[in-house]
Amino acid sequence: MKPIEQIVAFNAEISALRREIHAHPELRYDEHRTAELIAGKLTEWSIEVHRGLGKTGVVGVVKNGTSRRAIGLRADMDALPMTELNRFAHASRIAGRMHACGHDGHTAMLLAAARHLSKHRNFDGTVFLVFQPAEEGGAGAREMMRDGLFERFPMQAIFGMHNWPGLKPGQIAMRPGPMLASSNEFRITLRGRGTHAALPHLGIDPIPIACQLIQALQTIVSRNRNPIDAALISVTMLHAGEATNVVPDSADIRGTVRTFRPETLDMVERRMRELTEHTASAFGASAEFDFHRNYPSLINHDAETRFCREVAVDVVGADNVFEFEPTMGSEDFAFFLQQLPGCYVAIGNGSGDHRASGHGLGPCVLHGPHYDFNDEIIPIGASYWVQLAERWFQGAAEPAA
């Protein structure tokens, strides 16, 4: 099957909306202009609109028939706090902000699907269009749930999609089980005793303690973890001292931990705390250990993943549907999948050849300053959403009263 012809026919209009959003990026929980644009288009297409979930979130409701069956389709809206280096006409007009992850495109694909679903309504049930804020570090999915997303809009399953550079346009990938890792941050403060650098025996130098500890933390991955169970500890910040002739009082270590399994994360956090406390104690210092769990691992549900694979085969053909290789990146759609069955898929964005003249010379990768979403895949993604909704209602059971 090719993309739905009616969606292809209005792709120029949707692409223009996408580029409008790209040119006016908004950071997490500040997506007011974007939310207004979305709400305005949904209203124009006779779709019921609800505002304010998760501060700036938007939910559209497309209902047909008498069935109580319902699903959610989700797109994220926020941009990143980084400078765009592209120079094409729709490049960011706001310094220090950029749609470098394709959330503008995700919004566009769901808007295109919304327009088609509203006009044709070839299903019996309700489609909830979830436009989510603050995916980039703000846990907008969790905040929408705290504001009653699933209570106000009861649905039986929820589905998500992300563009993926490296996959060719027209390709879709997914996998059951863990697909993206959990995201967690740690901060370790080692407290020694400052002194003159020429008199180190009078102090307790936190810098060599930090060096010992950073090396020791990697033994958790190499010696405490099952080798076939992925885990990652990355120390990304080390701060200590202010002068070349002074041993500082303290050293600050920060970084990230990624795992797929919650049990592995529990083990990593416990061993990090133990190594921190005992290493500091062995050198006569003290330590403060803080561990913050940001996003859980994104774990697709088996039945819903099989269903999404069938839909993807119908849309792009079996030769263009692939098994996704798990990555240590993270995504707050994971919060939704902890509460409801569902599946998250990757849609190919290409390698960057789609970018118009004026783009930067760098690669077209997520979170890169030269990135741009590929408008050619909007009809593919929108057709996938439409086919998913229509086919789901054909096979889903009526929810219990």
Number of C-alpha atoms within 10 A of each C-alpha: 10 13 20 17 11 12 21 18 11 14 21 14 11 24 22 14 20 24 20 17 27 26 19 20 29 24 20 23 19 17 21 16 14 25 21 14 14 23 22 13 17 23 13 11 16 14 22 15 18 13 15 12 22 23 19 23 27 24 26 24 21 22 21 17 11 9 15 18 21 25 23 23 24 24 25 27 34 32 28 22 18 15 17 25 18 21 14 13 13 16 23 23 14 13 11 12 21 31 32 26 24 26 27 28 30 24 26 29 28 27 25 25 24 26 23 21 24 18 12 9 19 17 19 19 22 24 28 22 24 26 28 31 33 27 25 20 14 18 22 27 27 21 19 23 17 13 15 14 20 16 10 9 16 16 20 18 20 24 26 21 24 21 24 23 23 15 18 15 22 22 25 33 21 24 23 17 16 19 25 25 27 28 23 20 17 19 18 22 22 26 22 23 17 19 18 14 16 10 12 14 10 13 17 21 26 29 22 12 22 24 12 14 21 18 11 15 19 16 15 20 17 11 9 13 15 12 10 6 11 17 22 17 21 15 18 9 11 17 13 17 16 9 9 9 12 16 25 23 19 22 21 19 20 17 16 19 22 27 27 26 18 13 9 18 22 11 13 23 19 12 16 21 18 12 17 24 19 15 20 22 13 10 14 16 20 19 21 14 16 13 18 13 15 16 22 25 29 27 25 24 19 15 13 19 21 15 16 27 23 16 22 30 19 17 25 21 16 14 9 17 22 17 13 15 11 16 14 17 14 24 23 25 29 28 20 23 22 15 12 16 19 27 31 27 22 22 25 22 29 22 18 19 10 14 18 13 10 12 21 17 10 13 16 24 20 17 18 18 22 23 26 32 29 21 22 17 24 30 27 26 30 27 29 26 27 27 21 22 25 17 16 22 20 11 8 13 12 13 11 6 4
